[in-house]
Amino acid sequence: MPVPADPTVLHPMPGQPRVVLLRPLVKSPLIEVGEFSYYDDPEDATAFETRNVLYHYGPEKLVIGRFCALGTGVRFIMNGANHRMDGPSTFPFPTMGGSWSEHFDLLTGLPNRGDTVVGNDVWFGHGTTVMPGVRIGHGAIIGSGAVVTADVPDYGIVGGNPARLIRTRYDEEDVARLLAVAWWDWPVEHITEHVRTIMSGSIAELEAAAPRA
């Protein structure tokens, strides 16, 4: 009987501390990560929450689906990075303390684009940046160095600064079929039995392998 990988292990690759599974690592209630999504960083992958999720003061959340691959230096810029732009200065005086803090009302009502949401099976290349409130679809690929400022469609490939849609991995009909089969929601034991089909099979073979109700 095939044995599934363990989603609770912090370092899934023996001898490779640079790779961490994010679900057992993340402690913040403002970050939700699905099983088997991982981050790779030769410096300190375990510092993901503080080094890679920036200006996250809440209440918006960062939501990352299952089976996502995050390359070194992927960063999520959250809504706390916003500054006022309607006056002569953009400097956030009230945050510095002293009597300046009495003017904290000047920082309320700043633009908030809501939660940042990443679908399942998304691949982030090295050094990508995701801006606040972006929604990235299932099966998307984010090219190295991309700065994602707008939503990415399911199975889209984007790159550049700002990131632009290069192409989609499948046509609309096939994307609909892939979303319907949603292999990432299969029981992990069933995924384990069909890893080769998930990685290299056709859509028809994937549909044939789907669990029966």
C-alpha positions as CSV (number, residue, x, y, z in Angstrom):
1,M,0.0,0.0,0.0
2,P,1.5,3.4,-1.0
3,V,2.3,5.6,2.0
4,P,1.4,9.3,1.8
5,A,3.9,12.0,2.7
6,D,3.5,13.5,6.2
7,P,2.0,17.0,6.1
8,T,3.0,17.7,9.7
9,V,6.8,17.4,9.2
10,L,8.5,20.8,9.2
11,H,11.4,19.8,7.0
12,P,10.1,17.3,4.4
13,M,13.4,16.8,2.6
14,P,16.0,15.0,4.7
15,G,19.2,17.0,5.0
16,Q,17.6,20.0,3.4
17,P,16.8,22.6,6.2
18,R,16.2,25.2,3.5
19,V,12.8,23.6,2.7
20,V,9.9,23.9,5.1
21,L,6.2,23.0,5.0
22,L,4.4,26.1,5.8
23,R,1.3,24.7,7.5
24,P,3.2,23.3,10.6
25,L,5.4,26.4,10.6
26,V,3.0,29.3,10.6
27,K,1.5,30.5,13.9
28,S,-0.2,33.7,13.0
29,P,-4.0,33.6,13.0
30,L,-3.9,36.0,10.0
31,I,-2.2,33.4,7.8
32,E,-3.8,30.2,6.5
33,V,-1.9,27.7,4.6
34,G,-3.0,24.4,3.1
35,E,-1.2,21.1,3.5
36,F,2.0,20.4,1.6
37,S,2.6,24.0,0.5
38,Y,6.3,24.7,1.0
39,Y,8.9,27.5,1.0
40,D,12.6,27.1,0.0
41,D,15.2,29.5,1.3
42,P,18.9,28.7,2.0
43,E,19.2,31.5,4.7
44,D,16.3,30.8,7.0
45,A,13.1,29.3,5.7
46,T,11.7,29.1,9.2
47,A,11.5,32.9,9.3
48,F,8.9,33.0,6.6
49,E,6.2,34.8,8.7
50,T,8.5,37.8,9.5
51,R,10.7,38.0,6.4
52,N,8.2,37.1,3.7
53,V,4.9,38.4,4.9
54,L,5.4,42.2,5.3
55,Y,3.4,45.0,7.0
56,H,0.8,42.4,8.2
57,Y,-0.9,44.3,11.0
58,G,-4.4,43.0,10.2
59,P,-7.2,42.4,10.0
60,E,-6.8,41.1,6.4
61,K,-5.6,37.6,5.9
62,L,-3.1,35.8,3.7
63,V,-4.6,32.6,2.5
64,I,-2.5,30.0,0.6
65,G,-3.9,26.8,-0.8
66,R,-2.6,23.3,-0.8
67,F,0.4,22.0,-2.8
68,C,1.9,25.4,-3.6
69,A,5.6,25.8,-4.2
70,L,7.2,29.1,-3.1
71,G,10.7,29.9,-4.3
72,T,13.3,31.8,-2.4
73,G,12.5,35.4,-1.7
74,V,8.7,35.3,-2.4
75,R,7.2,38.2,-0.5
76,F,3.6,39.1,0.2
77,I,3.1,42.9,0.8
78,M,0.0,43.4,3.0
79,N,-2.3,46.3,3.4
80,G,-0.3,47.8,6.3
81,A,2.2,49.0,3.8
82,N,-0.2,51.8,2.6
83,H,0.5,55.5,3.3
84,R,-1.6,58.5,2.8
85,M,-1.1,60.2,-0.6
86,D,-3.6,63.0,-0.4
87,G,-1.5,65.5,1.5
88,P,2.0,67.1,1.1
89,S,3.7,64.2,3.0
90,T,3.3,60.5,2.9
91,F,5.2,60.0,6.2
92,P,3.2,58.1,8.9
93,F,3.9,60.5,11.8
94,P,1.4,59.0,14.2
95,T,3.1,55.7,14.2
96,M,6.3,57.2,15.6
97,G,4.9,57.9,19.1
98,G,5.0,61.0,21.3
99,S,2.3,63.5,20.8
100,W,2.3,62.6,17.1
101,S,0.2,59.5,18.1
102,E,-2.7,61.8,18.9
103,H,-3.2,62.2,15.2
104,F,-3.7,58.5,14.6
105,D,-7.1,59.3,13.0
106,L,-5.1,60.5,10.0
107,L,-4.1,56.8,9.3
108,T,-7.6,55.4,9.4
109,G,-9.5,54.7,6.3
110,L,-6.4,54.0,4.2
111,P,-7.0,51.9,1.1
112,N,-7.6,48.2,2.0
113,R,-7.9,45.7,-0.7
114,G,-8.9,42.9,1.6
115,D,-7.4,39.4,1.9
116,T,-4.6,38.1,-0.3
117,V,-5.7,34.7,-1.6
118,V,-3.6,32.1,-3.4
119,G,-5.3,29.0,-4.9
120,N,-4.0,25.4,-4.9
121,D,-1.1,24.1,-6.9
122,V,0.5,27.5,-7.5
123,W,4.2,27.8,-8.4
124,F,6.0,31.0,-7.4
125,G,9.4,31.6,-9.0
126,H,12.4,33.1,-7.2
127,G,12.0,36.7,-5.8
128,T,8.4,37.3,-6.7
129,T,6.3,39.9,-4.9
130,V,2.6,39.8,-4.4
131,M,0.8,43.1,-3.6
132,P,-2.1,43.5,-1.2
133,G,-5.5,42.0,-2.0
134,V,-4.4,40.0,-5.0
135,R,-6.2,36.8,-5.9
136,I,-4.1,34.1,-7.7
137,G,-6.0,31.3,-9.3
138,H,-5.5,27.5,-9.0
139,G,-2.6,26.1,-11.1
140,A,-1.0,29.4,-11.8
141,I,2.7,30.0,-12.4
142,I,4.3,33.3,-11.2
143,G,7.6,34.0,-13.1
144,S,10.8,34.8,-11.2
145,G,11.0,38.5,-10.2
146,A,7.3,39.2,-11.1
147,V,5.5,41.9,-9.2
148,V,1.9,40.8,-9.0
149,T,-0.4,43.8,-8.8
150,A,-3.6,42.3,-10.2
151,D,-5.5,39.1,-10.0
152,V,-4.2,36.0,-11.9
153,P,-6.6,33.6,-13.6
154,D,-6.7,29.9,-13.0
155,Y,-3.8,28.2,-14.8
156,G,-2.4,31.6,-15.9
157,I,1.3,32.2,-16.4
158,V,2.4,35.7,-15.5
159,G,5.7,37.6,-15.4
160,G,7.3,41.1,-15.3
161,N,6.8,44.2,-13.3
162,P,4.0,44.8,-13.1
163,A,3.1,41.2,-13.9
164,R,1.3,40.6,-17.2
165,L,-0.5,37.5,-18.4
166,I,1.9,35.6,-20.7
167,R,-0.5,32.8,-21.5
168,T,-2.7,30.3,-19.9
169,R,-1.6,26.7,-19.5
170,Y,-4.8,25.3,-20.9
171,D,-7.8,26.6,-22.9
172,E,-11.0,27.6,-21.2
173,E,-12.7,24.2,-21.6
174,D,-9.7,22.3,-20.2
175,V,-9.4,24.7,-17.3
176,A,-13.0,24.1,-16.4
177,R,-12.3,20.3,-16.5
178,L,-9.3,20.7,-14.2
179,L,-11.3,22.8,-11.8
180,A,-14.1,20.3,-11.8
181,V,-11.7,17.4,-11.0
182,A,-9.9,19.5,-8.3
183,W,-7.3,16.8,-7.5
184,W,-5.9,18.9,-4.6
185,D,-9.1,18.1,-2.7
186,W,-8.8,14.3,-3.1
187,P,-8.0,12.3,0.0
188,V,-4.3,12.2,0.5
189,E,-4.3,8.4,0.2
190,H,-6.0,8.7,-3.2
191,I,-3.5,11.3,-4.3
192,T,-0.7,9.0,-3.3
193,E,-2.1,6.2,-5.5
194,H,-2.2,8.6,-8.5
195,V,0.9,10.8,-8.2
196,R,2.1,9.8,-11.7
197,T,-1.2,10.7,-13.3
198,I,-1.4,14.0,-11.4
199,M,2.2,15.0,-12.5
200,S,2.3,13.7,-16.0
201,G,-1.1,12.4,-17.1
202,S,-3.6,13.9,-19.5
203,I,-6.7,15.6,-18.3
204,A,-8.8,12.6,-19.4
205,E,-6.6,10.3,-17.3
206,L,-6.9,12.6,-14.4
207,E,-10.7,12.6,-14.7
208,A,-10.6,8.8,-14.9
209,A,-8.5,8.6,-11.7
210,A,-10.9,10.8,-9.7
211,P,-12.5,9.2,-6.6
212,R,-16.0,7.9,-7.2
213,A,-18.7,9.3,-5.0
